[in-house]
């Protein structure tokens, strides 16, 4: 059967792990309803579907659709906590700035140029 179903699932999991998560630019560019949900989830931490439905004051199918969208983009992860399915926002790690080892020399050179 080759890789079959297991291989496809493994590829999907690896692809999701490679997605960096949400950046602040991503959050700003989300449609209003998704942005509202994500902002709330970031404050709450791990949330269940029923909590999302209550917060959004929407029907379950609409919230499931929003959640599916976020899961597919890798912006939200699904967790099993004490037998309950919960969801958590995946934030992208902050990019670190590389500071040159010779920072004082770089600053001095910059001042001399001006």
SERO-833140 format. One record per atom (N, C-alpha, C): x, y, z. Coordinates in steps of 0.2 Angstrom, whole numbers, plus 2048, in hexadecimal, padded with zeros to 3 digits. Example, Ala and Ser with C-alpha at 12.3 -4.5 7.8 and 13.67 -1.06 7.14 Angstrom:
2
8427E482783E7EA8278427F08278407F58238447FB824840800827
END
This chain:
114
8047FA80080080080080480680080B80680080F80B80080E81080780F81680680E81B80B80781B80D80281B8087FB81B80A7F982080E7F481F8127F18248177F682681C7FA82281F7FF82482480482982180682881B80B82C8188088338168018338147FE83A8137FD83D81A7FB83A81F7FA83D82580184082880683C82780D83E82A80F84482680E84481F81084A81B80C85081E80584F81F80185582180485882880585382C80885583380E85983281385682E81985A82D81886182A81486182681286882281086D82880B86A82C80886F83180E87183681286C83881886E83C81C87383A81D87383382187883081E87F82F81788083081488683081688A83681889083581B89483A81689683F80F89683E80B8998438098A08418058A38458028AA8448078AF8458088B484180C8BA8438078C08448098C58478058CB8488028CD8418068CD83C8038CF8357FE8CA8337FE8C48347F98BF8327F38C18367F38C283C7ED8C48407EA8CA83E7ED8CF83C7EA8D583A7E78D48337EA8CF82F7E78CE8287E18C98287E08C682E7DA8C182E7D38C582D7CE8C282B7C88C582B7C58C68327C18CB8337BF8CD8397BD8C783E7B88C383B7B68BD8407BC8B98427C08B783D7C68B383F7CB8B78447CC8BD8437D08C18477CD8C284E7C78C284F7C48C38557C48BC8597C38B78557C48B08587CB8AF85B7D08B08567D78AF8587D98B485E7D88BA85E7D98BE8637D78BC86A7D18B986A7CD8B68707D18B08727D38AC86D7D68A586F7DD8A78727E08AC86F7E78AD8727E78B08797E18B387B7E08B58827DE8AF8877DA8AB8847D88A58887DC89F8887E089E8837E58988847E18928807E188D8837DE8878807D68878817D388787B7CB88787B7C88828787C288087A7BE87B8767B987E8717B787A86D7B287D8687AC88086B7A987D8707A38808737A58878767AB8888787AD88F87B7AD8948757B08918707B089686A7A98988677A589386779E89486579B89986979C89987079989D87479C8A48747A28A58737A68AB8727A38AF86C7A38AB8667A28AE86079A8AF85F7968AC86378F8AD86378D8AB85C78F8A585978E8A385378C89C85378989984E78789284E78E88E84D78D88884F79388385079688284979288284379588083D79988683A79788C83C79B89283A7A289283E7A28918447A88918487AC88B8467A98858447AD87F8427B188183B7AD8858377B08878307B688C8327B58918367BB8958387C189183B7BF88D83F7C48898427C888483D7C48818397C787D8337CC88282F7CA88882E7CE88C82A7D588E82E7D488F8347DA8908387DF88A8397DC88483A7E087E83A7E387D8347E087E82E7E387C8277E98818267E98878297EE88C8287F488B82D7F38868327F88858377F888A83C7F388F83D7F28948417F08928487EC88C8487EA88984E7EB88284F7ED87F8547EE8788557E98758597E886E8587E386B85C7E68668617E48668677E786386C7E285E8707E48598737E08558777E285687E7DE8598827DF85A8897DA85788E7DC8528927D884F8967D184C8937D384988D7CD8468897C984B8857CA8528857C68578827CB85A87C7C785B8777CB85E8717CB8668727D18698727D28708737D687386D7D687986D7D987C8677DD88286A7E38838677E888886A7EB88C8647EC8928647EF89685F7F689585F7F989485980089385880389985580789D85980A8A38588118A18558138A58508198A484D81F8A78528248A48528298A685782C8AD85482E8B18598308B78578378B68548388BA84E83E8BA84B8448BE84F8498BA85084F8BD8538538C284F8558C78518598CB84D8618C984E8648C884986B8C784A86F8CD84B8728CE8508768D485287D8D28508818D684C8878D584A88C8D58508918D08508958D085689A8D685789B8D985189F8E085289A8E68518958E68558908EB8558938F28578988F285B89B8F985C89E8FC8568A28F78538A58F984D8A08FB84789B8F88478968F984289390084389190284A88F90884C89490E84B89A90C84C89F91184B8A09138438A090E83F8A090F83889A91383689491183888E91583688E91C83889191E83E89292584089792983C89C92583A8A292883689F92A82F89A92682C89792782689392D82689092F82B88C93582B89093B82D
END
